[in-house]
Amino acid sequence: MPRPRSDDKRAAIMTAATRIIAAQGLGAATAAIAKEAGVSNGSLFTYFDTKADLLNQLYLELKGEMGAAALGGLPTADARTQLLHMWSRWMDWATTHPHKRRALAQLQVSDEITASTHASVGRTMTGIGEILERGRANGPMRDTPATLVFALCNAVAEATIDYILGDPDRADEHKKSGFEALWRMIG
């Protein structure tokens, strides 16, 4: 009879995977993840069928956490105000959890992440997409493909996060400058 699964062990594996992938990359051994989590390598595979399964689940979890942080407490307001709220919360999440951001960046470009997982993430991020769509509805990029607009927004966000991490004493200034650049681009 298989052992019952523990939510705490699964959470420890996910936390360890985030830290190890952020530090060592996607090629990190599952044994290193298991050791960091305080479980045996065999136990890791009680929770995840394969390493690819672990990576896909981690990607879903990190994207969900980031999206929830960005949309948390969203005011009922115009698109610019909502986008500013979302932007600020996204910047706060990414700069508070730089190891999660680094792991997520690697997972986003991994060939191990399945089309199904990308589709699930897309559904999870619908609220963010809707705000961006409303923000660009009458702006200069209204006729530009949404995927290009989203990629450009992400590039502005990543540059802003890098500046905040590199110069935390001016974090608010960088956050504001990044948002103004984003809004001039799409608003």
N, C-alpha and C positions, 0 to 999 in steps of 0.2 A: 504494500500500500504506500503510495507517495506521501511524503511529508506535507503537512498543510503549509500554505504560503503565509508569510508574515508581511504585513504592510510596512512595518519598520525596516525589515531586511530589504524589501524592494526599494524603499526610499533611500536607504544607505547605498545601495548599488547605483541608483540614479545620481545621487550626490557624488559618489566616487567617480562614476563615469564622466560626469561633467568636469570635475577637477583634473582627471587624468587626460581626457581628450584636450582640454584647454592647454595643458602643459606639454603633452607628448604628441598630440595629433591623433588622427583617426587610425593610424597604424599601431596604436598602443595595444598591448596584449590584454586579453580578458583576464589573465591571471593577475596583472597589475591592478585592474579595476576591482577584482574580487578581494585582493589583499587590502587595498585601500578601504573597501567596504567592511572588512572584517568577516568575510564569508569565504568558504572554499570555492574554487573555480567551478566545481561540480554544482554547488548551490546556486551559483549565478545562472546556470543553465536550467535550473528549476523554474526560474522566473522569466527567462528569455530563451526561446528555442535556439537562436543563433546570435552571433555578434551583430549581424545585420538587423535582426529583430530588436536587439537592445538599442542600436543606433536610431532606428525608426521611432521607437517609443520615446527615446530621449528627445529627439527632434520635436515630436508632437508635444511633449511636456514643456519644453523650453519655449516653443512658439506660443503655446497656450498661456503660459505664465506671463510672457512679454505682452501678449495681446490683452490679457486681463488687467495687467498693470496700466497699460496705455488707456484703456477704456474705463477704468475704475472711476466712479464718481463723475462720470460725464455729465456736464450740465445740459439742460435743454436750452439751446441757444442757436445762434447763426453758425454757419459752417466755419468761419474764421475762428470764432471763440472755441468751438469744439475741437478744431484742428490744433489750436494753441494748447488747449488742455491735454489732448492726446500726445502732442509733441513733448510737452513738459514732463508728463508721466513716463513716456518712453525714454527720454534722456535720463531721468532719475533712475529708472530700472537698470538701464545699461551701465550707468556709471557706478551704481551701488553693487552690481553683480558683474564685474568685468570678466570673471572666469566663465560665467554663463554666456556672456556675449561672445567670447572667443570660441567656446565650444559650438555655439549656434552658428557662427560664421563658417566653421569647418563643415558642420553637418549640412548646411544649406547647399554646398557645392559637391557633396559626396554622391558618388554613383550608387552608393548603398541605399540611399533614400528612394523609396519606391514612388511611382506615379500615384498610387493610392494614398500614400502618406502625404505627398504634396497636395493632393486634392482635399484631404481632411484638413490640412493646415489652411488651405484657401477658404474652406467653409468656416473655420475657427476665426479667421481674420476678416470676415465679411463686414463687421462693424467698422473696422478701420478703412476698408475699401470704400464703404458708403460715404464716410466723412470726406475722404480724398476726392471722391467723385463729385460730391456736392460743392467742395471747395474749388474745383476746377471747371464747374459747369459753365461759367461765363468768362473764364480766364483765357489767357493766350494759348493754353495747351488743351483746350476743350476738344479739339479734333485729333489730338495725338493719341495713339494706342495706349490704353490704360496700363498695359504691362510696362511700356517704356516710361510713362509718368511715375509709376510705382518704383521702378528701378532707379530713376533719377532722385526721387524723394529719399529712397534708402541711401543713396550715395551721399546726399547732403546730410542725412542723419549720422551716417558713419563718420564723416569728416568732423561733424560737430562733436560727437562723442569723443573722438580722438583729441580734439582741442580741449575739451573739458577735463579729460583724464590727464593731459599734459600740463594743464594750467588750472588746477582746481580752485585757486583763489579768484579766478575770473569766470567761474562756471556759469553764473547767471547771465553775464554779458555774452558768453559764447552761445548759450542756449537761445538767448533772444536774437543774436545775429543769425544763427542758423535758421531759426523760424522765419525771420524776415526774408532771408534768401529764398526759403521754400515758398513762402506766400507770394513773393514777387514772381516766382517761376510759374506758379499754378493759379493764383487767385484772381 
